[in-house]
Amino acid sequence: MPKNKSHSGAGKRFRVTGSGKILREKAGKRHNLEKKPSKVTRRMTGTVEVAKNDVARAKKLLGR
């Protein structure tokens, strides 16, 4: 059986923790920041866990 290649884009977007959770960056903090309230830009910082429904797809893309 051949090995599965991991999706190179998914490898850059997701991170797997030691306990096996998949983390992602929050969206929307790349451009047009002058128009957004500082409250919104603060909310977009940091990482969050991938949604429960998307975990299986993310694991498949990561080759796990």
C-alpha positions as CSV (number, residue, x, y, z in Angstrom):
1,M,0.0,0.0,0.0
2,P,1.5,3.4,-0.9
3,K,1.9,6.2,1.6
4,N,-0.6,9.0,1.5
5,K,0.8,12.5,0.7
6,S,-0.2,15.2,3.1
7,H,-1.8,18.3,1.6
8,S,0.9,21.0,1.6
9,G,-1.6,23.9,2.2
10,A,-3.2,22.1,5.1
11,G,0.2,21.5,6.6
12,K,0.7,25.3,6.7
13,R,-2.7,26.1,8.1
14,F,-3.2,23.5,10.8
15,R,-1.1,22.5,13.8
16,V,-1.6,19.3,15.9
17,T,-1.1,19.5,19.6
18,G,0.5,16.8,21.8
19,S,-2.9,15.6,22.8
20,G,-4.1,15.3,19.2
21,K,-6.2,18.4,18.9
22,I,-6.0,20.3,15.6
23,L,-5.6,24.1,15.9
24,R,-6.1,26.8,13.3
25,E,-5.6,30.6,13.1
26,K,-8.6,32.8,13.1
27,A,-9.5,34.4,9.8
28,G,-9.8,38.0,8.8
29,K,-6.7,39.7,10.2
30,R,-4.6,40.1,7.1
31,H,-5.8,43.4,5.5
32,N,-8.3,46.3,5.8
33,L,-7.4,46.6,9.5
34,E,-8.0,50.4,9.6
35,K,-11.7,50.0,8.9
36,K,-12.2,47.3,11.5
37,P,-12.8,48.2,15.2
38,S,-9.9,47.3,17.5
39,K,-12.3,45.1,19.4
40,V,-12.8,43.0,16.3
41,T,-9.0,42.8,15.5
42,R,-8.3,41.7,19.1
43,R,-11.0,39.0,18.8
44,M,-9.3,37.6,15.7
45,T,-5.9,37.0,17.3
46,G,-4.7,33.7,18.5
47,T,-5.5,30.1,17.6
48,V,-8.7,28.0,18.1
49,E,-9.6,24.4,17.8
50,V,-10.9,23.2,14.5
51,A,-14.7,22.6,14.6
52,K,-15.8,19.1,15.5
53,N,-17.4,18.5,12.1
54,D,-14.2,19.4,10.2
55,V,-11.7,17.4,12.3
56,A,-12.0,14.3,10.1
57,R,-11.4,16.2,6.9
58,A,-8.4,18.1,8.4
59,K,-6.8,14.8,9.7
60,K,-7.2,13.3,6.2
61,L,-5.5,16.3,4.6
62,L,-2.7,16.2,7.2
63,G,-2.2,12.5,6.4
64,R,-3.1,11.2,9.9
